[in-house]
Amino acid sequence: MGQVLRMPSEAELPRGAHRDFTEQLFSLYREARRPGLREISRAIPDNSPGTASTETIRRILRGKNVPVHWQTVDAVLTALCLLAGLDPDEDVGGDFRDATTRRQLVHHVHRRWGH
């Protein structure tokens, strides 16, 4: 088993759009019971328009990177949801007027980051 990642502290990743993005994906990582990076990478569906290396996944979950391309984010989101047994398109009553599913919430915070 690989290293278990932890959510960056506020000193490491201050409040703001970048932290909001990281928190959204990290919460799915927790829901999936903190799988290894290879397991996440392997869970990306073959028909996904995006992909992510284990290093990209690590950097996203550690708050070091917000990918420019939504397809990369969506690939990681989908893999984490699959591993957690969650539907990314389930209505979860989001915090934003136009975002109510898990996918929409992550897309919203990704757009807020400026991508």
Secondary structure, 3 states (H helix, E strand, C coil): CCCCCCCCCCCCCCCCHHHHHHHHHHHHHHHCCCCCHHHHHHHCCCCCCCCCCHHHHHHHHCCCCCCCCHHHHHHHHHHHHHHHCCCCCCEEEEEECCEEEHHHHHHHHHHHHCC
